[in-house]
Amino acid sequence: MRFLIVRTDIRVAADDELAAAWAGGRCLRDEQTAPEQRRQTLRAEDREAAMVVARALSTVGAVRAGRQRVKVLPLGESGHPPPAAPPVRSFGPGRG
């Protein structure tokens, strides 16, 4: 299975936006309609390689400071039998 590793900027939410989302029972961020700005995008052919790259990217100062996050997204088959589908993982402060 192939994976996409993405380093993105974290959008800052105003207090009133956060309160409205909580009160309305909805999500504050919707990656389907308004994805975070991508800073870096890489591909990996297997999960282990993707996790190595994600761990390396998580050492970037902006990720460690909570201004960016690293996401690992499964893409699909690469011609090899698929392993058990891993969950989408996000590294750094403000994961989600």
N, CA, C and O atoms as a GROMACS GRO file, in nm:
protein
  384
    1MET      N    1   0.084  -0.117   0.000
    1MET     CA    2   0.000   0.000   0.000
    1MET      C    3   0.089   0.125   0.000
    1MET      O    4   0.188   0.131   0.073
    2ARG      N    5   0.055   0.220  -0.080
    2ARG     CA    6   0.130   0.344  -0.086
    2ARG      C    7   0.075   0.445   0.014
    2ARG      O    8  -0.042   0.440   0.052
    3PHE      N    9   0.162   0.538   0.056
    3PHE     CA   10   0.124   0.637   0.154
    3PHE      C   11   0.168   0.776   0.110
    3PHE      O   12   0.269   0.791   0.041
    4LEU      N   13   0.092   0.875   0.151
    4LEU     CA   14   0.126   1.015   0.128
    4LEU      C   15   0.161   1.075   0.263
    4LEU      O   16   0.086   1.062   0.359
    5ILE      N   17   0.275   1.140   0.270
    5ILE     CA   18   0.318   1.206   0.394
    5ILE      C   19   0.313   1.356   0.366
    5ILE      O   20   0.377   1.404   0.272
    6VAL      N   21   0.238   1.429   0.446
    6VAL     CA   22   0.214   1.571   0.421
    6VAL      C   23   0.247   1.651   0.546
    6VAL      O   24   0.204   1.617   0.656
    7ARG      N   25   0.324   1.759   0.527
    7ARG     CA   26   0.349   1.856   0.636
    7ARG      C   27   0.266   1.979   0.604
    7ARG      O   28   0.283   2.039   0.497
    8THR      N   29   0.177   2.018   0.695
    8THR     CA   30   0.085   2.128   0.671
    8THR      C   31   0.094   2.234   0.780
    8THR      O   32   0.141   2.207   0.890
    9ASP      N   33   0.049   2.354   0.746
    9ASP     CA   34   0.034   2.459   0.847
    9ASP      C   35  -0.094   2.432   0.924
    9ASP      O   36  -0.194   2.387   0.868
   10ILE      N   37  -0.091   2.460   1.053
   10ILE     CA   38  -0.211   2.446   1.136
   10ILE      C   39  -0.285   2.580   1.134
   10ILE      O   40  -0.228   2.684   1.164
   11ARG      N   41  -0.412   2.574   1.097
   11ARG     CA   42  -0.493   2.696   1.098
   11ARG      C   43  -0.528   2.732   1.241
   11ARG      O   44  -0.571   2.648   1.319
   12VAL      N   45  -0.510   2.858   1.273
   12VAL     CA   46  -0.545   2.906   1.407
   12VAL      C   47  -0.693   2.940   1.407
   12VAL      O   48  -0.742   3.006   1.316
   13ALA      N   49  -0.762   2.895   1.508
   13ALA     CA   50  -0.906   2.922   1.520
   13ALA      C   51  -0.929   3.027   1.627
   13ALA      O   52  -0.869   3.023   1.734
   14ALA      N   53  -1.016   3.120   1.597
   14ALA     CA   54  -1.054   3.223   1.695
   14ALA      C   55  -1.141   3.159   1.803
   14ALA      O   56  -1.207   3.058   1.780
   15ASP      N   57  -1.141   3.220   1.920
   15ASP     CA   58  -1.219   3.165   2.032
   15ASP      C   59  -1.367   3.154   2.000
   15ASP      O   60  -1.432   3.057   2.038
   16ASP      N   61  -1.422   3.254   1.928
   16ASP     CA   62  -1.565   3.250   1.895
   16ASP      C   63  -1.597   3.137   1.796
   16ASP      O   64  -1.705   3.078   1.803
   17GLU      N   65  -1.504   3.107   1.703
   17GLU     CA   66  -1.523   2.995   1.611
   17GLU      C   67  -1.523   2.862   1.685
   17GLU      O   68  -1.603   2.773   1.656
   18LEU      N   69  -1.432   2.851   1.780
   18LEU     CA   70  -1.424   2.729   1.860
   18LEU      C   71  -1.550   2.710   1.943
   18LEU      O   72  -1.604   2.600   1.950
   19ALA      N   73  -1.598   2.817   2.007
   19ALA     CA   74  -1.719   2.810   2.089
   19ALA      C   75  -1.840   2.773   2.003
   19ALA      O   76  -1.924   2.694   2.045
   20ALA      N   77  -1.850   2.830   1.884
   20ALA     CA   78  -1.963   2.801   1.795
   20ALA      C   79  -1.960   2.655   1.751
   20ALA      O   80  -2.065   2.591   1.744
   21ALA      N   81  -1.842   2.603   1.722
   21ALA     CA   82  -1.831   2.463   1.680
   21ALA      C   83  -1.872   2.370   1.793
   21ALA      O   84  -1.945   2.273   1.770
   22TRP      N   85  -1.826   2.399   1.914
   22TRP     CA   86  -1.863   2.316   2.029
   22TRP      C   87  -2.014   2.322   2.054
   22TRP      O   88  -2.079   2.220   2.077
   23ALA      N   89  -2.069   2.443   2.050
   23ALA     CA   90  -2.212   2.460   2.077
   23ALA      C   91  -2.298   2.392   1.970
   23ALA      O   92  -2.404   2.336   2.001
   24GLY      N   93  -2.253   2.397   1.846
   24GLY     CA   94  -2.330   2.337   1.737
   24GLY      C   95  -2.305   2.190   1.718
   24GLY      O   96  -2.371   2.126   1.636
   25GLY      N   97  -2.211   2.134   1.793
   25GLY     CA   98  -2.181   1.991   1.781
   25GLY      C   99  -2.118   1.954   1.648
   25GLY      O  100  -2.135   1.842   1.600
   26ARG      N  101  -2.045   2.046   1.590
   26ARG     CA  102  -1.981   2.019   1.461
   26ARG      C  103  -1.830   2.029   1.474
   26ARG      O  104  -1.779   2.076   1.576
   27CYS      N  105  -1.761   1.985   1.371
   27CYS     CA  106  -1.615   1.991   1.369
   27CYS      C  107  -1.570   2.133   1.338
   27CYS      O  108  -1.634   2.205   1.260
   28LEU      N  109  -1.461   2.172   1.397
   28LEU     CA  110  -1.405   2.305   1.371
   28LEU      C  111  -1.338   2.308   1.235
   28LEU      O  112  -1.349   2.408   1.163
   29ARG      N  113  -1.270   2.201   1.199
   29ARG     CA  114  -1.200   2.194   1.071
   29ARG      C  115  -1.256   2.080   0.987
   29ARG      O  116  -1.286   1.972   1.039
   30ASP      N  117  -1.270   2.105   0.858
   30ASP     CA  118  -1.316   2.002   0.765
   30ASP      C  119  -1.214   1.993   0.652
   30ASP      O  120  -1.214   2.078   0.562
   31GLU      N  121  -1.130   1.892   0.655
   31GLU     CA  122  -1.023   1.878   0.556
   31GLU      C  123  -1.078   1.849   0.416
   31GLU      O  124  -1.008   1.870   0.317
   32GLN      N  125  -1.202   1.802   0.406
   32GLN     CA  126  -1.260   1.774   0.275
   32GLN      C  127  -1.294   1.903   0.201
   32GLN      O  128  -1.277   1.911   0.079
   33THR      N  129  -1.342   2.004   0.272
   33THR     CA  130  -1.384   2.128   0.207
   33THR      C  131  -1.278   2.237   0.212
   33THR      O  132  -1.269   2.319   0.121
   34ALA      N  133  -1.198   2.239   0.317
   34ALA     CA  134  -1.095   2.343   0.332
   34ALA      C  135  -0.969   2.283   0.394
   34ALA      O  136  -0.945   2.299   0.514
   35PRO      N  137  -0.889   2.214   0.313
   35PRO     CA  138  -0.767   2.152   0.368
   35PRO      C  139  -0.665   2.256   0.412
   35PRO      O  140  -0.661   2.368   0.360
   36GLU      N  141  -0.582   2.216   0.507
   36GLU     CA  142  -0.474   2.304   0.552
   36GLU      C  143  -0.372   2.320   0.441
   36GLU      O  144  -0.355   2.231   0.357
   37GLN      N  145  -0.302   2.434   0.440
   37GLN     CA  146  -0.201   2.462   0.338
   37GLN      C  147  -0.085   2.363   0.353
   37GLN      O  148  -0.031   2.345   0.462
   38ARG      N  149  -0.049   2.301   0.241
   38ARG     CA  150   0.060   2.204   0.242
   38ARG      C  151   0.194   2.276   0.231
   38ARG      O  152   0.210   2.368   0.151
   39ARG      N  153   0.290   2.232   0.312
   39ARG     CA  154   0.426   2.283   0.306
   39ARG      C  155   0.519   2.185   0.236
   39ARG      O  156   0.614   2.225   0.168
   40GLN      N  157   0.491   2.055   0.253
   40GLN     CA  158   0.578   1.953   0.196
   40GLN      C  159   0.495   1.827   0.176
   40GLN      O  160   0.414   1.791   0.261
   41THR      N  161   0.515   1.760   0.062
   41THR     CA  162   0.442   1.638   0.031
   41THR      C  163   0.541   1.534  -0.022
   41THR      O  164   0.622   1.562  -0.110
   42LEU      N  165   0.533   1.413   0.034
   42LEU     CA  166   0.621   1.302  -0.007
   42LEU      C  167   0.538   1.176  -0.020
   42LEU      O  168   0.429   1.166   0.036
   43ARG      N  169   0.591   1.078  -0.095
   43ARG     CA  170   0.525   0.948  -0.108
   43ARG      C  171   0.616   0.839  -0.056
   43ARG      O  172   0.739   0.850  -0.060
   44ALA      N  173   0.554   0.732  -0.006
   44ALA     CA  174   0.628   0.614   0.039
   44ALA      C  175   0.554   0.491  -0.010
   44ALA      O  176   0.431   0.490  -0.020
   45GLU      N  177   0.629   0.386  -0.040
   45GLU     CA  178   0.570   0.263  -0.093
   45GLU      C  179   0.517   0.169   0.015
   45GLU      O  180   0.436   0.081  -0.014
   46ASP      N  181   0.561   0.186   0.139
   46ASP     CA  182   0.509   0.102   0.246
   46ASP      C  183   0.497   0.182   0.376
   46ASP      O  184   0.550   0.293   0.388
   47ARG      N  185   0.427   0.122   0.471
   47ARG     CA  186   0.397   0.192   0.597
   47ARG      C  187   0.523   0.224   0.676
   47ARG      O  188   0.536   0.334   0.731
   48GLU      N  189   0.615   0.130   0.682
   48GLU     CA  190   0.738   0.154   0.759
   48GLU      C  191   0.816   0.273   0.704
   48GLU      O  192   0.864   0.356   0.781
   49ALA      N  193   0.830   0.281   0.573
   49ALA     CA  194   0.900   0.393   0.511
   49ALA      C  195   0.826   0.524   0.539
   49ALA      O  196   0.888   0.627   0.565
   50ALA      N  197   0.694   0.520   0.532
   50ALA     CA  198   0.613   0.640   0.559
   50ALA      C  199   0.634   0.688   0.702
   50ALA      O  200   0.644   0.808   0.726
   51MET      N  201   0.639   0.595   0.796
   51MET     CA  202   0.656   0.634   0.936
   51MET      C  203   0.796   0.690   0.962
   51MET      O  204   0.811   0.782   1.042
   52VAL      N  205   0.898   0.636   0.895
   52VAL     CA  206   1.034   0.689   0.909
   52VAL      C  207   1.038   0.835   0.860
   52VAL      O  208   1.094   0.922   0.927
   53VAL      N  209   0.977   0.859   0.744
   53VAL     CA  210   0.974   0.995   0.690
   53VAL      C  211   0.894   1.088   0.782
   53VAL      O  212   0.935   1.201   0.807
   54ALA      N  213   0.780   1.040   0.831
   54ALA     CA  214   0.696   1.122   0.919
   54ALA      C  215   0.769   1.157   1.048
   54ALA      O  216   0.760   1.270   1.096
   55ARG      N  217   0.841   1.062   1.103
   55ARG     CA  218   0.918   1.090   1.225
   55ARG      C  219   1.026   1.194   1.198
   55ARG      O  220   1.051   1.282   1.281
   56ALA      N  221   1.090   1.184   1.082
   56ALA     CA  222   1.193   1.282   1.047
   56ALA      C  223   1.131   1.421   1.030
   56ALA      O  224   1.186   1.520   1.078
   57LEU      N  225   1.018   1.429   0.962
   57LEU     CA  226   0.952   1.558   0.944
   57LEU      C  227   0.901   1.617   1.074
   57LEU      O  228   0.891   1.739   1.088
   58SER      N  229   0.869   1.531   1.170
   58SER     CA  230   0.818   1.580   1.298
   58SER      C  231   0.927   1.647   1.382
   58SER      O  232   0.897   1.706   1.486
   59THR      N  233   1.053   1.638   1.338
   59THR     CA  234   1.160   1.708   1.411
   59THR      C  235   1.179   1.851   1.363
   59THR      O  236   1.258   1.925   1.421
   60VAL      N  237   1.108   1.891   1.257
   60VAL     CA  238   1.116   2.028   1.207
   60VAL      C  239   1.067   2.124   1.316
   60VAL      O  240   0.969   2.095   1.385
   61GLY      N  241   1.136   2.235   1.331
   61GLY     CA  242   1.104   2.330   1.438
   61GLY      C  243   0.960   2.375   1.441
   61GLY      O  244   0.901   2.386   1.548
   62ALA      N  245   0.900   2.403   1.324
   62ALA     CA  246   0.761   2.450   1.320
   62ALA      C  247   0.664   2.342   1.367
   62ALA      O  248   0.560   2.373   1.426
   63VAL      N  249   0.695   2.215   1.342
   63VAL     CA  250   0.611   2.106   1.390
   63VAL      C  251   0.623   2.094   1.541
   63VAL      O  252   0.523   2.081   1.612
   64ARG      N  253   0.746   2.098   1.590
   64ARG     CA  254   0.769   2.089   1.734
   64ARG      C  255   0.708   2.206   1.810
   64ARG      O  256   0.667   2.191   1.925
   65ALA      N  257   0.701   2.323   1.744
   65ALA     CA  258   0.644   2.442   1.807
   65ALA      C  259   0.492   2.447   1.797
   65ALA      O  260   0.430   2.534   1.857
   66GLY      N  261   0.432   2.354   1.722
   66GLY     CA  262   0.287   2.349   1.712
   66GLY      C  263   0.227   2.434   1.601
   66GLY      O  264   0.105   2.453   1.597
   67ARG      N  265   0.310   2.487   1.510
   67ARG     CA  266   0.258   2.568   1.400
   67ARG      C  267   0.229   2.484   1.276
   67ARG      O  268   0.156   2.527   1.187
   68GLN      N  269   0.286   2.364   1.271
   68GLN     CA  270   0.264   2.272   1.160
   68GLN      C  271   0.240   2.132   1.214
   68GLN      O  272   0.269   2.104   1.330
   69ARG      N  273   0.186   2.045   1.128
   69ARG     CA  274   0.166   1.904   1.166
   69ARG      C  275   0.205   1.815   1.050
   69ARG      O  276   0.211   1.859   0.935
   70VAL      N  277   0.231   1.689   1.079
   70VAL     CA  278   0.266   1.590   0.979
   70VAL      C  279   0.155   1.486   0.978
   70VAL      O  280   0.113   1.436   1.082
   71LYS      N  281   0.107   1.454   0.856
   71LYS     CA  282  -0.001   1.356   0.840
   71LYS      C  283   0.047   1.244   0.750
   71LYS      O  284   0.119   1.266   0.653
   72VAL      N  285   0.006   1.120   0.784
   72VAL     CA  286   0.036   1.003   0.701
   72VAL      C  287  -0.099   0.950   0.653
   72VAL      O  288  -0.184   0.910   0.732
   73LEU      N  289  -0.116   0.950   0.519
   73LEU     CA  290  -0.244   0.911   0.460
   73LEU      C  291  -0.226   0.790   0.369
   73LEU      O  292  -0.141   0.793   0.280
   74PRO      N  293  -0.305   0.684   0.388
   74PRO     CA  294  -0.296   0.569   0.296
   74PRO      C  295  -0.357   0.605   0.161
   74PRO      O  296  -0.464   0.665   0.155
   75LEU      N  297  -0.288   0.569   0.052
   75LEU     CA  298  -0.336   0.601  -0.083
   75LEU      C  299  -0.399   0.484  -0.155
   75LEU      O  300  -0.502   0.500  -0.221
   76GLY      N  301  -0.342   0.368  -0.145
   76GLY     CA  302  -0.394   0.254  -0.217
   76GLY      C  303  -0.286   0.154  -0.248
   76GLY      O  304  -0.177   0.157  -0.190
   77GLU      N  305  -0.316   0.066  -0.340
   77GLU     CA  306  -0.228  -0.046  -0.372
   77GLU      C  307  -0.105  -0.003  -0.451
   77GLU      O  308  -0.110   0.092  -0.530
   78SER      N  309   0.005  -0.074  -0.430
   78SER     CA  310   0.127  -0.050  -0.506
   78SER      C  311   0.168  -0.176  -0.581
   78SER      O  312   0.281  -0.187  -0.629
   79GLY      N  313   0.077  -0.271  -0.592
   79GLY     CA  314   0.108  -0.396  -0.660
   79GLY      C  315   0.147  -0.507  -0.563
   79GLY      O  316   0.160  -0.622  -0.604
   80HIS      N  317   0.165  -0.475  -0.436
   80HIS     CA  318   0.200  -0.573  -0.334
   80HIS      C  319   0.075  -0.604  -0.252
   80HIS      O  320  -0.017  -0.522  -0.247
   81PRO      N  321   0.069  -0.721  -0.189
   81PRO     CA  322  -0.046  -0.751  -0.104
   81PRO      C  323  -0.054  -0.648   0.009
   81PRO      O  324   0.047  -0.617   0.071
   82PRO      N  325  -0.173  -0.595   0.037
   82PRO     CA  326  -0.185  -0.490   0.138
   82PRO      C  327  -0.171  -0.545   0.280
   82PRO      O  328  -0.222  -0.653   0.310
   83PRO      N  329  -0.102  -0.471   0.368
   83PRO     CA  330  -0.101  -0.507   0.509
   83PRO      C  331  -0.232  -0.459   0.572
   83PRO      O  332  -0.315  -0.398   0.505
   84ALA      N  333  -0.249  -0.488   0.699
   84ALA     CA  334  -0.368  -0.438   0.769
   84ALA      C  335  -0.369  -0.286   0.758
   84ALA      O  336  -0.266  -0.222   0.776
   85ALA      N  337  -0.484  -0.230   0.728
   85ALA     CA  338  -0.495  -0.085   0.706
   85ALA      C  339  -0.466  -0.010   0.836
   85ALA      O  340  -0.538  -0.027   0.935
   86PRO      N  341  -0.362   0.074   0.837
   86PRO     CA  342  -0.331   0.151   0.957
   86PRO      C  343  -0.420   0.275   0.964
   86PRO      O  344  -0.470   0.321   0.861
   87PRO      N  345  -0.439   0.329   1.083
   87PRO     CA  346  -0.516   0.453   1.094
   87PRO      C  347  -0.433   0.570   1.041
   87PRO      O  348  -0.310   0.563   1.033
   88VAL      N  349  -0.501   0.678   1.006
   88VAL     CA  350  -0.432   0.801   0.967
   88VAL      C  351  -0.369   0.857   1.092
   88VAL      O  352  -0.434   0.865   1.196
   89ARG      N  353  -0.242   0.895   1.084
   89ARG     CA  354  -0.172   0.946   1.201
   89ARG      C  355  -0.128   1.088   1.178
   89ARG      O  356  -0.094   1.127   1.067
   90SER      N  357  -0.131   1.165   1.284
   90SER     CA  358  -0.085   1.303   1.278
   90SER      C  359   0.015   1.323   1.390
   90SER      O  360  -0.010   1.282   1.504
   91PHE      N  361   0.128   1.383   1.360
   91PHE     CA  362   0.234   1.404   1.457
   91PHE      C  363   0.240   1.550   1.492
   91PHE      O  364   0.216   1.636   1.407
   92GLY      N  365   0.273   1.580   1.615
   92GLY     CA  366   0.293   1.717   1.657
   92GLY      C  367   0.176   1.768   1.738
   92GLY      O  368   0.072   1.702   1.745
   93PRO      N  369   0.192   1.883   1.800
   93PRO     CA  370   0.084   1.942   1.880
   93PRO      C  371  -0.038   1.970   1.793
   93PRO      O  372  -0.025   1.994   1.673
   94GLY      N  373  -0.154   1.968   1.852
   94GLY     CA  374  -0.277   1.997   1.780
   94GLY      C  375  -0.317   1.887   1.684
   94GLY      O  376  -0.378   1.913   1.581
   95ARG      N  377  -0.281   1.763   1.718
   95ARG     CA  378  -0.313   1.652   1.629
   95ARG      C  379  -0.462   1.643   1.607
   95ARG      O  380  -0.541   1.682   1.693
   96GLY      N  381  -0.499   1.591   1.492
   96GLY     CA  382  -0.639   1.568   1.469
   96GLY      C  383  -0.684   1.578   1.331
   96GLY      O  384  -0.803   1.559   1.303
   0.00000   0.00000   0.00000
